[in-house]
Amino acid sequence: MKISNITNVEKFFKVIDSCKGKIELLTDEGDRLNLKSKLSQYVSLANIFSDGNIKELELLAYEPEDIDKLVNFMMNQ
């Protein structure tokens, strides 16, 4: 799933933390970062904001209820 224009990063990571399954960030290089890991969250934030813009994130969620949480977040942020 592709996500863009995240305006509330703190709330975004709270949603990620509340997910039951693994949530991965797919990088442009093809790497997968586990966003449930705090270290990966910090690394991804540094990369996302390095140029001051959030272009787009591609996430991979494995549990249907986690997908619903992420979609709900994007619709209501």
N, C-alpha and C positions, 0 to 999 in steps of 0.2 A: 504494500500500500504506500502511495506517495502522499506526503504531507508537506504543506508549505504555509508560510505566513503565520508561524507560531508567535503569538503576541505575549503569552504568559508562560515563560519557560519554567518557572517554579511549579506552576500548576501542571504543566506537561509532565515533568518528572515525578510529581506525586501520582499522576495517573499511571505512569510506567511502573512505579513502585507498588501500586495496588494490584497490578496484573498478577494472575496466578501462574501463567506460563512464561516461557522465555520470550523476550522481545529483543530483536536484533536490528541494529542500524546497518544497512548495506552501504558501503562506501563506494566512491567512484572507481576505486582500484579493485573492487570485488571482495574486499574484506568484510567480515561480519563482526560487529562489536555488540556484546551482550549489554544492553542498556539497563539491565537490573543491577549491574556492577557499578558502584560509585566511581571507580577509577575510569571506567568506560564513559560514564556520564560526563566527567570532567574533560576527558580527551575529546569527546564529541563536541562539547560546548566550545572548546578552544578552536576546533576546526570550523565549526559552524559560524562563529563570530569573528574569525580571523580577518575578514574583509568588511565586517560591519553589516553584512546582509545575510538573511536566511534565504537561500535559493530554494532548496527543496530537500526533504529527507525521504529516504525510502526505508520503510520499516517492514519487518517480517514478524508477524505474530502467529503463534501456533494454536492458541485456544480461541474458539468462537466468541466466548464472553469477553476476552481481551480485545478482540477486534471491535466488538460493540462499544467497549469503553473508549477506545481510541477514536472511533467515528463520532461518538457522542461528544467527546472533548472538542474535536475539530468543529462540530456544528454549533457548539455553545460557548466557545472561548471568548 
